[in-house]
Amino acid sequence: MSAQSNSAGQTSNEAGPSASGANGSGPRQLAISLITRSPTDAIPSSTYFIPASWKRYQLSELINKVLKYPTPVPFDFLINGQVLRGSLEAWVQRNRGGDEEGTIDVEYVRSLMPPEEVGRVEMEDWVSGLSLARSGHILVSSYLSHVQILPLTLDAGSAFDAATHTLPLPTTLGATCCTWLSPPSATTNLRLAAGGVDRAVHVFTLPSLDPSSSTSGRELFTLMGHTGPISSISSSSSGRELVSASWDGNLHLYIMPEDEPTEHQLPSDPTTYLPGQKRRKKMKEERGPIEGLTDGDIGTEGWRRAPELIMRGHKGRIGSVAWDKQDTNKTWSGGWDGSVRGWDMETGACTVVRQGSADKSILAMDQWASNGTIATGSMDRTICLWDTREASSLISLTMPTTSPVASLTCHPTSQYTLCTATYSGAVQIWDVRSPKNALFSFRKQRKNAGSAEKERKFNEKGKVFGERLLACDWDGKVVVAGGEDGEVGIWRASG
């Protein structure tokens, strides 16, 4: 069956030539085949003769009229894996040298709507880590050496209140990252973790997320052994195993017991490099505040634990680590040496090495659960995709940005989209099928619209809050981002 479409997006049973209208006059037309992977949005298989001047809007209007949707649904269109940015005619000129013969296969997908800022929460210091792994809550770590849980509601007129739970680290040197350990199905005796500048990973236990609970959380384990600040942490699906990456160039695997122990595995260790700091040597001394800076709120340390495995291989600092989303026995790491490495969690052996450019210092990493592809963000202002299934493949795709990528998260269900946060203060959403430009680039709106320049902010200790973003997360419906500005921005971003 062939159908000819007029400029209003309607279809008829007449088929016209590809270069002109049916009577030899009128707008030039191109033969296209419209296909989709969504069974709910599929239209009858056919060759459609479309005016060459049509762009995304007219094509989307055609799909809606054929499907008779009562409320218009916006679509994006892809040709040979690239998002159609201009007219069909422009695509033919650019990719076929003006040759209009032959049918063009056009895939259509539902559009990602532009993100909408819905609120922000002010913190007391730089935001270093964010997680949306538990619905209705934002897990935040900061350089105030706190891990906090914020309520998340997107109802109209909702207020973004202060943290419902605050868990202080036993040092004031700052928390660098955070993650949930307990799976989303758990509701009581929850565990979460934060990495610190003090070279330790701090694991907390929380009775529940009920803000009215009279019992507060506390630090359960202090995971030790690194000789440099913790840069990234990731947990297994069970939450019992945690792998940490550090500036010392090593990865550590920790296996935490279900029951609380009664003694330390390691002696106490100072958490700062301050001269003259006393070193506690006794193994079984009563737990209390760790020595160090004393100008802030600090908690008590947990039971000190040693790593089960130490994994070495990176030449320099490690920027990020991610537990494999398809193989529970594997983790991935990205280093400042430009390499991506895969590790066996039973033996600690490095089983995969993908060496990129030596100047491609990797700061962030995540993995698509659907196809196992690794995405990294680097200091050289690029986003790279690594197909680790191909033995000879290094980087399968490179997307340029205008600033170093400090944080990156892949869409939880789509294999094509990801979100990044950059040092320039911009949050960007990308579609890997259109790698030249981000789909959306947005940042927090200035509170004083009439101000030509955002007023510089200072905290109570005199630290200046800048624009660099250090962390972001995306659960498919909500994007959160934060950094040196001391705020957690919240956007509605479904797609």
C-alpha positions in Angstrom: 0.0 0.0 0.0 1.3 3.5 -0.9 0.0 6.7 0.5 0.5 10.3 -0.4 0.6 13.0 2.3 -0.5 16.6 1.6 0.9 19.6 3.5 -1.8 19.3 6.1 -0.5 15.9 7.2 -3.4 14.0 5.8 -3.0 10.7 3.8 -4.8 9.6 0.7 -4.6 6.4 -1.5 -2.9 8.2 -4.4 0.8 7.7 -4.8 2.8 10.5 -6.3 6.3 10.6 -7.7 9.1 11.3 -5.3 10.3 14.6 -7.0 7.1 16.4 -7.5 3.3 16.3 -6.9 1.0 13.8 -8.7 0.4 16.3 -11.6 4.0 17.1 -12.1 3.7 20.4 -10.1 3.7 21.4 -6.5 6.3 20.8 -3.8 9.1 18.2 -4.4 8.4 15.0 -2.4 10.6 12.3 -1.0 9.7 8.6 -0.4 10.1 7.7 3.2 9.2 4.6 5.3 8.1 5.4 8.9 9.0 2.8 11.4 9.0 2.5 15.2 10.0 0.1 17.9 7.0 1.1 20.1 3.9 -1.2 19.4 1.6 1.4 20.8 2.8 4.1 18.3 3.0 1.9 15.2 1.3 3.1 12.0 0.5 1.0 8.9 3.6 -0.1 7.1 3.9 1.9 3.9 5.9 4.2 1.7 4.8 7.8 2.3 5.5 10.6 -0.2 6.4 13.6 2.0 7.2 17.2 0.9 10.9 17.6 1.0 10.6 20.8 3.1 9.0 18.9 6.0 10.7 19.0 9.4 10.1 17.3 12.7 6.9 19.2 13.5 5.1 18.2 10.3 6.2 14.6 10.6 5.1 14.5 14.2 1.7 15.9 13.1 1.4 13.2 10.5 1.9 10.4 13.0 -0.6 11.9 15.4 -3.3 12.2 12.7 -2.8 8.7 11.5 -3.0 7.4 15.1 -5.9 9.8 15.9 -4.4 10.7 19.3 -6.9 13.1 21.1 -3.9 14.9 22.7 -0.9 15.5 20.4 2.2 13.4 21.3 5.5 14.9 20.1 8.0 12.6 18.3 11.6 12.8 17.3 12.8 11.2 14.0 16.0 9.4 13.3 17.7 8.5 10.0 20.6 6.1 10.1 20.7 6.5 13.9 21.0 10.3 13.7 18.3 12.6 15.0 16.7 14.7 12.2 17.5 18.3 13.1 16.4 20.2 9.9 14.3 19.4 6.9 14.3 16.1 4.9 15.7 18.0 2.0 18.6 19.3 4.0 19.3 15.8 5.2 19.4 14.5 1.6 21.7 17.3 0.5 24.0 16.6 3.4 24.1 12.8 3.4 23.2 11.8 -0.2 24.6 14.6 -2.2 21.2 15.7 -3.3 20.2 12.3 -4.6 16.5 11.9 -3.9 16.0 8.5 -5.4 15.3 5.6 -3.1 13.2 5.3 0.0 14.5 6.9 3.2 13.9 4.7 6.4 12.9 7.1 9.2 12.5 5.8 12.8 10.3 7.8 15.1 10.4 7.8 19.0 8.5 9.8 21.6 10.3 13.0 22.3 11.9 13.9 25.6 10.2 16.9 26.9 12.3 20.0 28.0 13.3 19.8 31.6 11.3 22.1 34.0 12.9 23.4 37.2 10.6 22.7 40.1 12.7 23.7 43.1 16.0 23.8 44.8 17.3 23.1 48.3 20.0 25.1 49.9 22.8 23.2 51.6 25.4 24.5 54.0 28.4 23.6 51.8 29.4 22.2 48.5 27.3 19.2 47.3 29.6 16.3 46.4 27.2 13.4 45.8 23.6 12.7 44.9 21.3 9.6 44.6 17.7 9.1 43.5 17.8 5.4 44.1 14.9 5.5 46.6 11.7 6.9 45.3 10.6 10.1 47.0 14.0 10.9 48.6 17.3 12.5 47.6 20.4 11.3 49.2 23.0 14.1 49.5 26.6 14.2 50.6 28.5 17.4 51.2 31.8 18.8 52.1 30.3 19.8 55.5 30.9 16.1 56.3 27.3 15.2 56.4 25.1 12.7 54.6 21.5 14.0 54.4 18.2 12.6 53.1 15.9 15.2 51.5 12.1 14.7 50.8 11.2 14.8 47.1 7.7 15.7 46.0 6.7 17.1 42.6 3.2 18.1 43.4 2.1 21.6 42.4 3.0 24.2 44.9 5.0 21.7 47.0 7.7 23.0 49.3 11.2 21.5 49.4 11.9 21.3 53.1 15.2 20.7 54.9 16.6 17.3 55.4 14.6 14.7 57.3 17.7 12.9 58.4 21.3 14.1 58.9 24.1 11.7 59.5 27.5 13.3 60.4 30.8 11.7 59.5 33.4 11.3 62.3 35.6 14.0 60.7 35.2 17.5 59.3 37.3 16.9 56.3 34.3 16.4 54.0 32.3 13.7 52.3 33.1 13.1 48.6 30.4 10.7 47.4 27.4 8.7 48.6 25.2 5.7 47.7 22.4 3.5 49.1 23.4 0.0 50.1 19.9 -1.4 50.9 17.8 -2.3 47.9 14.8 -0.1 47.1 12.5 -2.9 48.5 13.9 -2.6 52.0 11.9 -0.3 54.4 13.6 -0.8 57.8 17.2 -1.0 59.0 18.4 0.7 55.9 22.1 1.1 55.1 23.8 3.9 53.1 27.4 4.9 52.7 29.6 7.9 52.0 33.2 8.2 51.0 35.4 10.8 52.7 38.5 12.9 52.3 39.6 11.1 55.4 40.5 8.1 53.3 37.6 6.0 54.7 34.2 4.9 53.7 31.5 5.4 56.3 28.5 3.0 56.4 25.4 4.2 58.3 22.4 2.3 59.5 19.0 4.0 59.7 15.9 2.4 61.3 13.5 3.8 58.7 12.9 6.9 56.5 10.0 8.0 58.8 10.9 11.6 59.7 8.9 11.3 63.0 11.0 8.3 64.2 12.6 9.0 67.6 15.6 6.8 66.8 18.2 8.4 64.7 20.8 6.8 62.4 24.4 6.1 63.3 27.6 5.0 61.7 27.9 1.2 61.7 31.1 0.5 59.8 34.2 2.5 59.0 35.8 0.9 56.0 39.6 1.6 56.0 42.7 0.8 54.2 43.1 3.5 51.5 45.9 6.0 51.7 44.2 8.7 49.6 40.8 10.4 49.6 37.8 8.3 48.4 36.7 9.4 44.9 33.8 7.0 44.2 31.9 4.1 45.8 29.4 1.5 44.4 27.5 -1.4 45.9 26.3 -4.7 44.7 22.6 -5.4 44.2 22.4 -7.2 47.6 24.0 -4.2 49.4 26.4 -6.5 51.4 29.4 -5.8 49.1 30.9 -2.4 48.4 33.8 -1.4 46.2 35.6 1.9 46.7 38.0 3.9 44.4 40.6 6.3 45.7 43.1 8.8 44.7 45.7 6.3 45.8 45.1 4.4 42.6 43.6 1.3 44.2 40.2 -0.3 44.4 39.0 -2.0 47.6 36.3 -4.6 48.0 34.5 -4.8 51.4 32.0 -7.5 52.5 29.9 -6.3 55.4 28.4 -8.7 57.9 24.6 -8.7 58.4 25.0 -8.7 62.2 26.8 -5.9 64.1 30.3 -7.1 65.2 31.7 -6.6 68.7 35.3 -5.7 67.9 37.4 -3.8 65.3 39.4 -5.4 62.6 41.9 -2.6 62.4 43.5 -0.1 64.8 42.4 3.5 64.7 44.1 5.7 62.1 44.3 9.5 61.9 42.0 11.0 59.3 44.1 14.1 58.6 47.7 14.9 57.7 47.9 17.7 60.3 51.3 17.8 62.0 51.3 16.8 65.6 48.1 14.8 65.5 48.1 12.1 68.1 47.8 8.5 66.8 45.6 6.2 68.8 47.1 2.7 69.0 44.8 0.7 71.1 42.6 -1.8 69.2 39.7 -2.1 71.6 39.3 1.4 72.9 35.9 2.9 73.3 34.5 4.3 70.0 34.3 8.1 69.9 35.1 11.1 67.7 38.2 10.7 65.5 40.9 13.2 66.2 41.3 15.9 63.7 39.7 19.2 63.0 37.2 20.2 65.7 35.4 23.2 64.2 32.2 21.5 63.2 29.7 18.8 64.0 31.2 15.3 63.9 29.8 11.9 64.6 31.3 8.8 66.1 33.1 6.2 64.0 31.8 2.7 63.3 33.5 -0.7 63.6 36.7 -0.5 61.7 36.8 -3.0 58.8 39.6 -4.1 56.5 39.1 -4.8 52.7 38.6 -8.3 51.5 40.4 -7.5 48.2 42.8 -4.8 47.0 42.9 -4.3 43.3 45.8 -2.5 41.6 46.4 -1.6 38.0 45.6 2.0 37.4 48.5 4.3 36.9 47.4 7.3 39.0 44.2 8.4 40.6 40.9 6.6 40.0 38.0 8.9 39.1 35.0 6.6 39.3 33.8 3.0 39.9 30.6 1.3 38.9 29.2 -2.2 39.7 28.3 -4.0 36.6 24.5 -3.9 36.0 24.5 -7.2 34.1 27.2 -9.3 35.9 27.1 -9.2 39.7 30.6 -10.5 39.8 32.2 -7.6 37.9 32.9 -3.9 38.5 34.3 -1.2 36.2 36.7 1.6 37.0 37.9 4.7 35.1 41.2 6.4 35.9 43.1 9.5 35.4 45.4 7.4 33.2 42.6 7.4 30.6 41.8 3.7 31.0 38.6 1.8 31.7 39.2 -1.5 33.5 36.9 -4.5 34.4 37.5 -6.4 37.6 36.6 -9.9 38.8 35.1 -9.5 42.3 35.9 -13.1 43.3 39.6 -13.0 42.6 40.4 -9.3 42.3 41.9 -9.8 38.9 41.8 -7.2 36.2 40.0 -9.0 33.3 39.4 -6.1 30.8 41.6 -3.2 30.0 40.5 -0.5 27.5 43.3 2.2 27.3 42.2 5.5 26.0 44.3 8.6 25.5 46.6 9.3 28.4 45.3 12.9 28.7 41.7 11.6 29.0 41.4 11.8 32.8 38.1 10.0 33.6 36.1 11.8 36.3 32.7 10.0 36.0 31.3 6.7 34.9 28.0 4.8 34.5 26.6 1.9 32.6 23.4 1.3 30.6 21.6 -1.7 32.1 20.0 -2.6 28.8 23.1 -3.2 26.7 26.1 -3.0 29.1 27.8 -0.1 27.3 30.0 2.1 29.6 29.7 5.9 29.5 32.5 8.1 30.9 33.0 11.8 31.4 36.5 13.2 31.2 38.6 16.2 32.1 39.3 16.7 28.3 35.6 17.8 27.9 34.3 14.7 26.2 31.8 12.0 26.9 32.9 8.6 25.7 31.0 5.3 25.1 33.0 2.1 25.5 31.7 -1.2 24.0 33.4 -3.7 26.3 31.9 -6.7 24.4 34.2 -6.1 21.4 37.7 -7.4 22.0 39.4 -4.8 19.8 37.1 -1.9 20.6 38.4 1.1 22.5 35.9 4.0 22.3 32.8 3.4 20.2 31.6 7.1 20.3 32.9 10.4 21.5 30.6 13.4 22.2 32.3 16.8 22.7 31.3 19.2 25.5 32.4 22.7 26.5 33.6 21.8 30.0 34.9 18.9 32.0 32.3 16.4 32.9 32.2 15.9 36.7 29.2 13.6 37.0 27.3 11.3 34.6 24.2 9.0 34.9 22.6 6.8 32.2 18.9 6.6 31.8 17.6 3.6 33.8 15.6 2.1 31.0 16.5 3.8 27.7 19.8 2.7 26.0 20.2 6.0 24.2 20.0 8.9 26.8 22.2 10.1 29.6 22.5 13.1 31.8 25.8 15.0 32.7 26.8 17.8 35.0 29.8 19.9 34.1 32.3 22.4 35.6 30.6 25.2 33.7 27.4 24.8 35.8 25.3 23.3 33.0 23.2 20.1 33.2 22.9 18.4 29.9 20.8 15.6 28.5 22.2 13.7 25.6 20.9 11.3 23.0 23.8 9.1 21.7 22.0 8.9 18.3 22.6 12.6 17.9 26.1 13.1 19.4 27.1 16.5 18.0 24.9 18.5 20.4 23.1 17.9 23.7 19.3 17.6 23.4 18.9 20.0 26.3 21.3 22.2 28.3 20.0 23.9 31.4 21.1 25.4 34.6 19.6 26.8 37.8 17.6 30.0 37.3 18.9 33.1 39.0 16.8 34.0 42.0 17.1 37.7 41.2 15.9 37.9 37.6 16.9 41.6 37.4 20.4 41.0 38.5 23.0 41.2 35.7 25.3 38.9 37.6 24.6 36.3 40.3 25.7 37.6 43.6 28.5 35.6 45.1 27.6 33.6 48.2 29.7 32.8 51.2 29.1 30.3 54.0 29.7 31.0 57.6 33.3 29.9 57.3 34.0 32.4 54.5 34.1 29.8 51.6 32.9 31.2 48.3 30.2 29.2 46.5 31.0 28.8 42.8 29.1 27.5 39.8 30.9 24.2 39.2 28.6 21.2 39.4 30.1 18.1 41.0 27.1 15.6 41.1 23.9 14.7 39.3 21.4 11.9 39.1 18.5 11.0 36.9 15.8 8.4 37.7 14.0 8.8 34.3 11.5 11.3 35.8 13.6 13.7 37.9 17.0 15.2 37.5 19.0 16.6 40.5 22.3 18.4 40.4 24.5 20.2 42.8 28.0 21.4 43.4 30.0 24.5 44.5 26.9 26.6 44.6 25.7 24.8 47.7 22.3 24.0 46.3 20.5 20.9 45.1 18.6 21.8 41.9 15.5 19.7 41.0 14.0 19.4 37.5 11.1 17.4 36.1 12.6 15.6 33.1 10.6 12.6 32.0 11.5 10.6 28.9 
